[in-house]
């Protein structure tokens, strides 16, 4: 069976998921097509069939539960309290890494504050996918425990974990506009971002730059100038320049505007170069 049909019953869709999971193919299209179809079905009926699977002997089969529940109701978030309680019960049973990772990703998609406390004990797990799922559960959460966890994981050995943790600190809880009172801005958070300013991973480094620039931390200015002079690989650098609005960046940005490579110049112009030039030019003396 390689495709599912909208006319299939919930039982048939679940059997496809179980069969795919047991053969180690729960990252393939037949599995996810069945998951998506289940997410579109009646939430109470799907829940009734899923709950017993949460105690299945195979962790890959148990992982079907969070995979479906993360988007059950296709965004309407039905039975949210029951879902969190079920995940808590599943995590208490010393689950396999793939199940912990699936639960963490689901908690992140659900955006519940309870996800931080449930996933925080796995922040030092040896499996990088689990640590990434911890980050996912903390993204957008502003409570101190979430920030502390993201700070720790922003120094992770794995690039993708470090990248997303830095994004969580720099952008997800940062200001969205001038004077944003909801932004999280502590010395520990700033120091964690500053520690990533020389990161060898370009995405991580760029997330740190934009996060510090949005908070107008002067430590970012020489790094930002260097990235502009090199020719930014990511639009985040232009966003950071706009936030920083420093006249010292103006000439470097103008050089990008006149760059000899038309493709690079078009990329920068399409991704905020004009706004960055305008912001940095306002404070210049004429």
Secondary structure, DSSP 8 states (H G I E B T S, - for coil): -----TTS-HHHHHHHHHHHHHTT-TTSHHHHHHHHHHHTS-HHHHHHHHHHHTT-SSHHHHHHHHHHHTTTTTTT-TTHHHHHHHHHHHHTT---HHHHHHHHHHHHHHT-THHHHHHHTTTT-S-HHHHHHHHHHHTT--SHHHHHHHHHHTT-SSHHHHHHHHHIIIIITS-SSTT-TT----HHHHHHHHTTTT-SSHHHHHHHHHHHHHTT-GGGHHHHHHHHHH--SSTHHHHHHHHH--GGGHHHHHHHHT-S-HHHHHHHHHTTHHHHHHHHHTT---
